[in-house]
């Protein structure tokens, strides 16, 4: 009997309390890893491109149709994005953002990125934009490039980037996106998580 008691005592002393699993913290970590790099305000608090027209330096006189899957390639394919600033936004600040989630954060879209991820943006003069079936590399919208344009942005998945801002003036305006070191293709989509180039508004 005494031997049994000693064995039980020894066994109890050898039991080590295990740390409790913080399931709430684990859940927060998962939610954080899946959080979109940026969310868009409800419409009409933002605008998406109304036309996305590719142009090619290797086919400078070829006119391409509108696309939903922009394709940028190094030193060749660029894309012109048309935006229409509404009258009620006059005097506000227009900001262009490129939203670039991770692949596993996309529910209805995709992207393919090859290269270093350096992209160049230029801004047209007011009233200038691409025309489907007419705009070519040799016949592009007139560039004005105020307010910090043209600019270069190094982009990688899992981030959101402010490309630039300008005082909102009602009418057509366009941004041209190109690259010298990368290929990027994506499906422009503002479903969670949104991906692509968008214009948002804020008080000036």
N, C-alpha and C positions, 0 to 999 in steps of 0.2 A: 504493500500500500504506500509505504514511504517512497519507494522507487517511482511509482506512478505519479505521485505528487511532484517529485523533482523533475520528471520528464515534462509534465504540464507546465510547470513554472518556467523551464528552459524554453519551451515552445512559445509561450506568451511573450517572453523577453525578446525573441527573435523576430516577432512580427513588427514590420516597419509600416508606418502610416503612409499611404500613397497620396500625393498631392491631388486635390480635386480638379477635374477638368472644367475649365472655364468655357462652357459652351457659348455663352453670350459673346465673349471676346473672339472666339473662333468665327462666329456668325458675322461679327463686325468686320473681321479681316476679309472674309469672303465678299461681303457687300462692298468693302472698299476696293478690292481688286476688280470688281465688276462695274464699278461706278464709271459712267461716261466721262471722258475728259472735259466735256462741256455740254450743257443742254441749251436748247433754243427756247426762247419765250413762246407763248402761244401765238399763233397767227391772229392779227396781222403785225405782230411785234418783230417779225423778221421777214426777209425775202430770200427766195431761192432764185437761181439763174433762170431766166425765161427762155434763153437760148444758150446752147453750148456748141460752138462751131470749131472743129479742128482746122488747122492750117499746117502745111508741110513745106519746109525749106527745100526738100529734095524733089518736091512736085509743086513748084511755086505758083503755077497757074491753075492748079486743080481746086475746084470748089467742092467742099464737103457738105453733107446735110447735117441737120441738128442731131446731136447724140445724147443719150442718157448715161453713156459710159465713157467719160473723158479719158483720153490716152495721151500721156506726155512721154516723149522719148528724147534722149539726149541729142541735142543739136539737130533735131528734125521736127517732130510733131509738137506743136503748141496748141492750146485751146483758148478761144475767146469766150468769155462769160458775159452775157448781157444782163443788166439789171435795170429795172424801171423804177425810179424814185417817185412815189406818189405826191400829189400836191400837198396833202396834209402833213407831210414830213418836212416841208420847207423850213429851213432855219435850224433843224435838229442836226445831230451828228450821225453820219453814216459810217459804220465800221464794218470792214470785211474780215471775216475769220475763216480759216481753214481748220476744220474739225477732223481729227485723224485718230479714231479709236483703234484698239487692238482688234485683230481678226475675230477673236472669240467673244467680243462685245457686240458684234453685228448680228442682227436678227434677220434682216431682209436685204443685205448688201454684201459686198466683198471688196477687196483690193489686192493688187499685186505691186510690190515695190522691189526694184532692183537698182542698186547703186548707193551713192552716198547720201541722197536725200536733200540736195540743194535745189531750190526752185526759185524762179525769178518772176516777179509780178510787175506789170506796167498798167497804167490807168489812162483811159482814153479821154479826149476832150468831151465836154457835155454835148449830148445829141448824137454821138458817134457810137456805133455798135456793129456787130457782125450781122450779115444777112445770109440766111441759108441758101446754098446754091449759087451764091454770088461772091462772097468774101473768099479771098485767097491769100497766100503768103505775100504775093506782090500787090494785093489790093486789100490792105488792112484798115481798120478804123484809125483815124488821126489820133496820135498820142499827145497828151498834155502833160501828164506826170507831175501834178502838183502834190503838195502835202506829203513829202517823203517818198514818192514814187519816182522812178522804179526802185524796187527793193529786192533783196535776196533773203530767203528764209530757209534755214536748215530744219527739216522736218523728219520726225520718226513716229511710228505708231504709238498710240497711248497718250497723245498730247493734243492740245488745241492751240492754234497760233493766230495772233492778231496780225494780219497782213498790213493794214493801214486804215486810216480814217480821213474823212473829208466832210466839210459842211454839206449837208444835204441840199441839193438844188434839184427841183422836180424835172424829170425827163430821163432820157436814155443815157446810160453810161456803161462802159464795159471794162473788164480786166482781162489781160492776156497773161497766161501762165505758161512758162517754159522751163527748160532745164538744160544744163550742159554736162551733167554727170549721172543722170538717173532716168529710169523708166518707171512711171506710175500710171496704173489703170485702176479705176474704181467705178462703182455704180452710185451715182449721186442720189442720196436718200436721207430724208430727215426723220425717218422712224428711229426709235432708240436702238443703238446709239447713232445720232446723226453723223454723216460723213460727207465731206466735200466743202465747197466754198459757199458761204452765205453772207448776207448783209443784214446787220442789226441796227437798231435806232436807239438813240439816247438823247437827253436834253443837251443842248450845246453849252 
